[in-house]
Amino acid sequence: MGDSYDVVVVGGGTAGVVAALQSARAGARTALLEIAGQLGGTMTAGGVNFPGIFHAWGRQIIAGIGWELVARAVAMNSDVMPDFSVYPGSAGWTWPLGQHWRHQIAINAPLYAALAEEACVDAGVELRYYEVPIGVKRLDDGLWALRSCAAGEERVAHCRQLIDCTGDASLCGLLGLERLREDSTQPGTLWYRLENFDLAGQDHAQLQARLNAAVASGQLLPTDLGTPGIAFRELLRLCGNHIMGADSSTAAGRTQANIAGRQCMLRVLRFVRSMPGCENARIKAMQWQTAVRETWRVKGEVVIGVDDYVRGMFWPDAVCHAYYPVDLHDCHGVKPEQLRPGVVPTVPFRALIPAGSSDILVGGRCLSSDRLANSALRVQAPCMATGQAAGAAAALAARRGCTPAQVPFAELTALLREHGAIVPEPLAAAGA
């Protein structure tokens, strides 16, 4: 028969961890399937250990289980939170526009992965690492049967509710639900760090000229630098790049993205070692996979458009806030489009319900939105918030024996607030 649960969450990344924790803490028997051997996804394996944004215009707008985990990681690593009281327009604000990243929170990624795992174990979540869904169908008794491939075996999990937190809507794809994707997608990034170089006494203008010449000659690709025209010393510090066409929705796509990322790293390392003061430069650290920004999104009962997002529309079924610039990366870099002062977008519950579906929700990056809105909604804090909303709704639906759409909205928001989430109120929404 296989293993039986109330809720199965697929994908143990930014959203999936929070979804599983919320479901289990609400009393649902919960399993979490993850393709890798640790939790955290982009925040850990992908190297984007810089989650945000939880605050906007001087107040916290996203809290709950995701914030709990981030705050715990900051405290245990003896780190310091940013000063959230300083923001555009405040008395202490001296930043130029575009420095929203100052409110993102640096965390120790391995520590976060361990703390997230500890929290799941404590909550009773059954962790199922190294499993990949290969099929899902509805049984005669109304339960889902989710087939997965693990090392050397095929497993089956039966459950009342499914949550797709894969980031690629891959579970929805297996079910044939409608998904959205453009012909081109945002590039990925393979993060790495260099060490053992010394630029003291070097002619920085000459170093920069040699870097520019390497790009012009094709020795380096413009996308190897991430930001066109980046200063050589900043290249050494940031080690960012843009891996065009990076795709995590298939094994072939993941393979090619990771190969391209590591080839980029080797090109940069070989070039850096040819520069004065950098002859003995070496790799200090490198993430084991390329972080991907964009693949598939579901088409939900509501599709959040960029106009809805930038005007801070208040949705009547809003389950969380979001805050980040419209942030579309391409081969020329990125130029974030900042939100107007006071604007705080909201996310409707219907954007987590795939159109034409029953007993399945999404959380995180693959929520229902157009491409430009998704470029802002894909970041960690909103992903955590939508994951928590999906986990709460799935647990309540399993308890009531109904679909997530049939869960009374007041009951859903009451459960979210009970677990620390901030649920939007009409008068607090900029677009109300």
Long-range contacts (C-beta under 8 A, 24 or more apart in sequence): 1-156, 1-158, 2-145, 2-155, 2-156, 2-157, 2-158, 3-31, 3-126, 3-155, 3-156, 3-157, 3-158, 4-29, 4-143, 4-157, 4-158, 4-159, 5-29, 5-30, 5-31, 5-126, 5-157, 5-158, 5-159, 5-160, 6-30, 6-159, 6-160, 6-161, 6-394, 6-395, 6-398, 6-399, 7-31, 7-159, 7-160, 7-161, 7-162, 7-163, 7-391, 7-394, 7-395, 7-398, 8-32, 8-33, 8-144, 8-146, 8-157, 8-159, 8-161, 8-162, 8-163, 9-33, 9-163, 9-165, 9-391, 10-133, 10-146, 10-162, 10-163, 10-164, 10-165, 10-166, 10-170, 10-171, 11-35, 11-41, 11-164, 11-165, 11-166, 11-167, 11-364, 12-36, 12-38, 12-39, 12-40, 12-41, 12-127, 12-129, 12-165, 13-39, 13-40, 13-41, 13-42, 13-43, 13-165, 13-167, 13-364, 13-383, 14-40, 14-41, 14-42, 14-43, 14-51, 14-66, 14-364, 14-365, 14-380, 14-383, 14-384, 14-387, 15-165, 15-167, 15-363, 15-364, 15-365, 15-383, 15-384, 15-386, 15-387, 15-390, 16-41, 16-163, 16-165, 16-166, 16-363, 16-364, 16-387, 17-69, 17-116, 17-119, 17-120, 17-387, 18-64, 18-65, 18-66, 18-69, 18-363, 18-384, 18-385, 18-387, 18-388, 18-391, 19-163, 19-165, 19-363, 19-387, 19-388, 19-390, 19-391, 19-394, 20-120, 20-123, 20-125, 20-391, 21-65, 21-119, 21-120, 21-123, 21-125, 21-391, 22-64, 22-65, 22-387, 22-388, 22-391, 22-392, 22-395, 22-419, 23-125, 23-163, 23-391, 23-392, 23-394, 23-395, 24-120, 24-123, 24-124, 24-125, 25-65, 25-123, 25-419, 26-391, 26-392, 26-395, 26-396, 26-399, 26-415, 26-419, 27-395, 27-399, 28-161, 28-394, 28-395, 28-398, 28-399, 29-124, 29-126, 30-123, 30-124, 30-125, 30-126, 30-391, 30-395, 31-125, 31-126, 31-127, 31-128, 31-157, 31-159, 32-120, 32-125, 32-126, 32-127, 32-128, 33-128, 33-131, 33-132, 33-133, 33-146, 33-148, 33-157, 34-127, 34-128, 34-129, 34-130, 34-131, 35-130, 35-131, 35-132, 36-129, 36-130, 37-129, 37-130, 38-113, 38-117, 38-129, 39-113, 39-116, 39-117, 39-120, 39-127, 40-109, 40-112, 40-113, 40-116, 41-167, 42-167, 42-291, 42-292, 42-380, 43-107, 43-109, 43-112, 43-380, 44-109, 44-110, 44-112, 44-113, 45-287, 45-288, 45-289, 46-191, 46-287, 46-289, 46-290, 46-291, 46-292, 47-109, 47-189, 47-190, 47-191, 47-287, 47-291, 48-191, 48-291, 48-380, 49-106, 49-107, 49-108, 49-109, 49-112, 50-101, 50-104, 50-105, 50-106, 50-107, 51-104, 51-105, 51-107, 51-379, 51-380, 51-381, 51-384, 52-100, 52-101, 52-103, 52-104, 52-105, 52-324, 52-379, 52-380, 52-381, 53-100, 53-103, 53-104, 53-323, 53-324, 53-379, 53-381, 54-84, 54-103, 54-105, 54-381, 55-84, 55-87, 55-103, 55-323, 56-87, 56-321, 56-323, 56-344, 57-87, 57-89, 57-341, 57-342, 57-344, 58-84, 58-85, 58-87, 58-90, 60-84, 60-422, 61-321, 61-323, 61-344, 61-422, 62-320, 62-321, 62-322, 62-323, 62-381, 62-382, 62-384, 62-385, 62-422, 63-420, 63-421, 63-422, 64-384, 64-385, 64-388, 64-416, 64-419, 64-420, 64-421, 64-422, 65-384, 65-388, 65-419, 65-420, 65-421, 66-380, 66-381, 66-383, 66-384, 66-385, 66-387, 66-388, 67-381, 67-384, 67-420, 68-420, 69-112, 69-115, 69-116, 69-119, 70-105, 70-107, 70-112, 72-115, 73-107, 73-108, 73-111, 73-112, 73-115, 74-105, 74-107, 76-111, 76-115, 77-107, 77-108, 77-111, 79-106, 79-107, 79-108, 81-105, 88-338, 88-341, 89-341, 97-338, 98-325, 98-336, 98-338, 100-324, 100-325, 100-336, 100-338, 128-155, 128-157, 131-155, 133-170, 133-171, 133-174, 134-174, 135-174, 136-162, 136-171, 136-174, 136-175, 144-359, 144-360, 159-398, 160-359, 160-397, 160-398, 160-401, 161-359, 161-360, 161-361, 161-394, 161-395, 161-397, 161-398, 161-404, 162-359, 162-360, 162-361, 162-394, 163-360, 163-361, 163-362, 163-363, 163-387, 163-390, 163-391, 163-394, 164-298, 164-360, 164-361, 164-362, 164-363, 164-366, 165-362, 165-363, 165-364, 165-387, 165-390, 166-366, 167-248, 167-292, 167-295, 167-364, 167-365, 167-366, 168-248, 168-249, 168-295, 168-296, 168-366, 169-295, 169-296, 169-297, 169-298, 169-354, 169-362, 169-366, 170-249, 170-296, 171-360, 172-296, 172-298, 172-354, 172-357, 172-360, 172-362, 172-366, 173-249, 173-296, 175-357, 175-360, 177-298, 177-299, 177-354, 177-355, 177-356, 177-357, 177-360, 178-298, 178-299, 178-354, 178-355, 178-356, 179-296, 179-297, 179-298, 179-299, 179-366, 180-296, 180-297, 180-298, 180-299, 180-303, 180-368, 180-370, 181-295, 181-296, 181-297, 182-371, 185-245, 185-246, 185-247, 185-293, 185-294, 185-295, 186-293, 186-294, 186-328, 186-329, 186-330, 186-375, 187-223, 187-242, 187-243, 187-244, 187-245, 187-246, 187-293, 187-329, 187-330, 187-331, 188-242, 188-243, 188-246, 188-248, 188-257, 188-261, 188-290, 188-291, 188-292, 188-293, 189-226, 189-240, 189-241, 189-242, 189-243, 189-261, 189-290, 189-291, 189-293, 190-241, 190-243, 190-258, 190-261, 190-262, 190-264, 190-265, 190-286, 190-287, 190-289, 190-290, 190-291, 191-239, 191-240, 191-286, 191-287, 191-291, 192-239, 192-265, 192-283, 192-284, 192-285, 192-286, 192-287, 193-239, 193-283, 193-284, 193-285, 193-286, 194-236, 194-239, 194-269, 194-272, 194-281, 194-282, 194-283, 194-284, 195-281, 195-282, 195-283, 195-284, 196-280, 196-281, 196-282, 197-236, 197-272, 197-277, 197-278, 197-280, 197-281, 198-277, 198-278, 199-233, 199-236, 199-277, 199-278, 200-277, 201-277, 202-276, 202-277, 204-231, 204-232, 204-233, 207-232, 207-233, 207-275, 207-276, 208-232, 210-275, 211-235, 211-271, 214-271, 219-267, 219-271, 220-267, 220-268, 220-271, 221-264, 221-267, 222-331, 223-264, 223-331, 224-264, 224-267, 224-268, 226-333, 227-333, 227-334, 228-332, 228-333, 232-275, 235-268, 235-272, 236-272, 236-278, 236-281, 239-265, 239-268, 241-265, 241-268, 242-329, 242-330, 242-331, 242-333, 243-290, 244-331, 246-290, 246-292, 246-293, 247-292, 247-295, 248-292, 248-295, 249-295, 249-296, 253-295, 254-289, 257-289, 257-290, 257-292, 258-289, 258-290, 260-290, 261-289, 261-290, 262-286, 293-329, 293-375, 293-378, 294-365, 294-371, 294-374, 294-375, 294-378, 295-366, 296-366, 297-365, 297-366, 297-367, 297-368, 297-369, 297-374, 298-354, 298-355, 298-362, 298-366, 298-367, 298-368, 299-354, 299-355, 299-368, 300-350, 300-351, 300-352, 300-353, 300-354, 300-355, 300-362, 300-367, 300-368, 301-350, 301-351, 301-353, 301-354, 301-355, 301-368, 301-405, 302-348, 302-350, 302-351, 302-368, 303-351, 303-368, 303-369, 303-370, 304-347, 304-348, 304-351, 304-367, 304-368, 304-369, 304-370, 304-373, 304-377, 305-369, 305-370, 305-373, 306-370, 306-372, 306-373, 308-345, 308-373, 309-345, 309-369, 309-372, 309-373, 309-376, 309-377, 310-337, 310-339, 310-340, 310-343, 310-345, 311-343, 311-430, 311-431, 312-339, 312-342, 312-343, 312-344, 312-345, 312-346, 312-429, 312-430, 312-431, 313-345, 313-346, 313-429, 313-431, 314-346, 314-424, 314-426, 314-429, 314-430, 314-431, 314-432, 315-346, 315-347, 315-348, 315-350, 316-348, 317-348, 317-349, 317-350, 317-409, 318-346, 318-347, 318-348, 318-349, 318-423, 318-424, 318-429, 319-347, 319-348, 319-349, 319-352, 319-385, 319-386, 319-389, 319-412, 319-413, 319-416, 319-423, 319-424, 320-346, 320-347, 320-382, 320-385, 320-386, 320-388, 320-389, 320-421, 320-422, 320-423, 320-424, 321-345, 321-346, 321-347, 321-382, 321-385, 321-422, 321-424, 322-346, 322-347, 322-376, 322-377, 322-381, 322-382, 322-385, 323-381, 323-382, 324-376, 324-377, 324-379, 324-381, 324-382, 325-376, 326-372, 326-373, 326-375, 326-376, 327-375, 327-376, 327-379, 328-371, 328-372, 328-375, 329-375, 342-430, 343-430, 343-431, 344-428, 344-429, 344-430, 345-376, 346-424, 346-429, 347-377, 347-382, 347-385, 347-386, 347-389, 349-389, 349-393, 349-409, 349-412, 350-405, 351-386, 352-386, 352-389, 352-390, 352-393, 352-404, 353-404, 353-405, 358-403, 359-397, 359-403, 359-404, 361-390, 361-393, 361-394, 361-404, 362-386, 362-390, 363-387, 363-388, 363-389, 363-390, 363-391, 385-421, 388-416, 388-419, 388-421, 389-416, 389-421, 392-416, 392-419
